[in-house]
């Protein structure tokens, strides 16, 4: 099944509704990252609020089976259904809502990941209908602001106090908490790298990490394999590798933005929870 062709067919059905201003293909398919597990993500932009019937009519026309059908929530109507053994995830927005989100991210430098994901979809997505509407949006998101880059770095540069407990967690073999801390820190590393490379985050959990890193110009050497090893190697090696990656990322930040004073941040990242000496009392 050619997912782009099916997406185009479905988009044409949505466009039959005069309330629909544009349809945009997003997700892995729009970036040519799809694999055998990929579904179709369509963003449908409406000039007025869609009714349940507006949303269900295209599903009926493609003989789809509904998996989820959500009411209006967080500025979005969403539904998931299958047709021809392919899952489609539909995100419905009012066009003016999308324009406001674009302004929030590109003019107010809002680092909210859900908003960035929408902007990333506009930036990378493929127009299937309403080309003029999509073109206007793409022009607004084409240039990633330096201020947003700095905001992303500032938001993720502090690793949190739990990172200072890594040696204790490692020696205690407190694996669940240790790996939770490593996930949190690696997530912050990804946030800094997206900011450094001036790329909009396209998934709040940094899905498609490998492909994202490969698309970046500013990264530590061999970053894909090094980040993979953190969850595949022995925990003691993983902690050491993550420490080295953090140091490398801080060096990149200092190179790109020498005006940022990282001295206290670096000291905090290197700090380890003190180990208390236990003395055995002589009798």
N, C-alpha and C positions, 0 to 999 in steps of 0.2 A: 504494500500500500504506500503510495506516494503521499506523504502527509501534507506537503504544500499544495498539491492539486486538490485534495479533499478540503483543505482549509479555504481555498479559493471558491470551491463550490458552495460551501456553507456560508461564506461571507456574502455571496451574491443573494442568498435567501434572506439574510438579515437586511440587506440593502433595500429589499422590496418594501420595507416598512418606512414610510415617510418621516418617522421620528428619528431614524438612524442617520447620523451625519457622516460617520466613518467607521471602518472596521480595520483593526490593526492586528497583524500576526506577531505574537511575542514568543517568549520562552526559547527553549533550545532549538526548535525548528527554525526560528527566524535567524539564529546565529550559526546555523549549519553544524550544530553540536549534537543533533539528535542521535539516539541509538534505539535498540529494540524495545526499550522501556518508555520511550518518549510519547507524550500525548500532544494534543494541539491546544495551544493557549490563544484565545481570541479576546481582544479588547474591543468592546462595542461602545461607541460614543453616541449618546442620545441628545437631542435638542430639548426633550422634555421627559419626565419620568416614565419609564416603561411600565405597563400593566403586566400582571401575571400572564395574560393572554398574549401580549406582545412577545414575551420571553418564551412562552411555550409553543407558539406557532412554528418557529423554525425547527424546533425539536420534533414536532409532529411531521413536518415536511421531509425530514431526513430519516424518519422512522426510528428516532432515537429512544433509548431507554434511560430515564432519569435516575441518576445516582443521588444527587443532592440538589435542592432548590431552596436557596436562602432568601429571606426578605431583605429589605434595605437595611444595611448595617455598615457603619464606618464609611459613608459616602459611596457605597457600592451595592449593586445587586449581583449576585453570583449564582451560577448553576453549573453542574457537572453532569454530563451524559455520555453515552456511548452510541456510536453508529458505525457500521461496517467493521466492528471489532476494534475501533479506535476510540479512546477517551478524549472528550473535548472539555476543556475548562473555560468557561465564559465569564469574563469580568465586564459588567455593565456600569458605565459612568455617564453622568451628564458632562457634556463637552466643557462647560464652564468650570466644572470641578477639576478637570484635568488641567485646564489653563491656570487655575489658582495654585494647584500643586506644583506646576512648572515654575511659577513665580516664587513660591515658597523656597524651592530648592536653588534656583539660579539667581534670584535677586535678594532673598533673605538668608541664603546659605544654610537652610534647614538640613540637618544631618539625619533626620528621621529616616530609617532604612526602608520603611514601607513606601514613603513618598519617593525616595530615590529609586526604588524598584520600578515605580510607574514611569519616572523620568527616563530610566535606563531602557524601558520597553519602547518609549517614544523614540529614543535615540537610536536603538538597534533594530527596532521592529520593521516589518515589511507592510507597507500599505496595500490593503486588499480592496478598499473602497474609500471614497472621499479623499482623493489624493491632495486636493488643495488644503483641506483642513489639516491633514497629517503633515504636509510640507511646511505649513506655518508653524506647527508645533516643533518640528524637527529643527527649524531655523533658530528657535529660542533655546534649544538644549544643545546645540552644536558645539558651543564653546563652554568648557567646564571652568567655572570661576576659580581663580587662585584663592579667593577667600573661603570657598567651600573646601578646597584642598587643605588649607590651614585648619579649618574647623574640624575636619575629619581626623587629622593628625592629633590635634589638641584633645579631642574626645576619647581617643584610643591610646594615647601615649602613656597614661598611668595604668599600670598592670594590676593594681589592687593589692591589699595586704596579704591575701591568701598566697600569693606567689612567694612571699617571704618564708612561708612554711614548707616549701618544697622538700628541703633536706629532711626535715622531721617526718613528713609524710612518707618519704621514700624509705627511711630507716625503719619506720613503724610498719611498713608494707600496707599502708592505708590506701589501697589501690583506687577505690571508688572516688574518694575525695581528691587524690592526686590527679587522676585523669580528668576529673571535673575541672580542676584548676588549670591543667594543661589545655583543655578545650577552650576555657575562657581566655587564656593568654593567646592561644593561636588565633582565636577570633579577633582579638585586638590587633594582632599582627596583620591579619587580612584587612582590617579597617584602615590601618595606617598605610598599607600598600595601595589600596584603592585610592586613598587621598593623594599619596605621592604621585601616582600615575594619572591622576585626574580622570578617573573613570567612575561613572555612577555605579553604585552597588546594584546588581541585578537580582539578588535574592537575599532576604534578611538573614538566612543561615549560611550564606556564602556557598550555596550549591554550585556544582561545576567548578570546584576549586582549581583543579588541574588546568582546565581550559582557560580560566580567568588569569591564572598566573602566567601561562604561556603567551597571553595577549599583552602582557605588561613589559615595558622597557626598563623600568627601574625596580630591580629586585636583587636580593642577595644571590650569589652564585649558586647554581644547582638547587634552587629553592623548592622545586616540585618534589624531587627525591628526598630532600632533607625534611620537608614537612610530612611526607609519607612515612618516613622512618620513625617519626615521633610516636606513632601508634602501632608500629610493627616491630620495633626493636625492644631490647630490655629497658625497663623504666629508668634505670640509672643512666644509660646512654641517651635516652630520650630527653631527660631533664637537661643534660649537658648540651645536647644539640639545640634545644629550645633556647637555652641561655645564649649560645653563640648566635643564633638567628636574631634574637632580640638585639644583641650588640650590633650586628650587621645592619639591621633596619635603622637603629639610632644613628649609625654612621651615614647612611643614605639621607636621612632627614637633615643632618647637619650639613651635608654637602649641598642639598637642594635648597635648604632654608637656613643659611648660617645665622640669620637673625634670631632663631629660636635658641634659647639657652636650655640645654639639656643636662647640665651638670647635676642638678638635684634629682632629675628623673633617672639618670643612669645610676647614681648612688643608691637610690631607692630600689631599683631593679636588681642590684647586686647584693642587697642586704639579705642576710639569712637570720632566721630566728635563732637567738643564742642557745647554745647547748650547755645545760647545767651539769657541772661535774658532780658525780655521785660518789661520796666517800663512805667506805664501810667502817663503821665504828669498831674500834678494838675493845675487847672485853678484858 
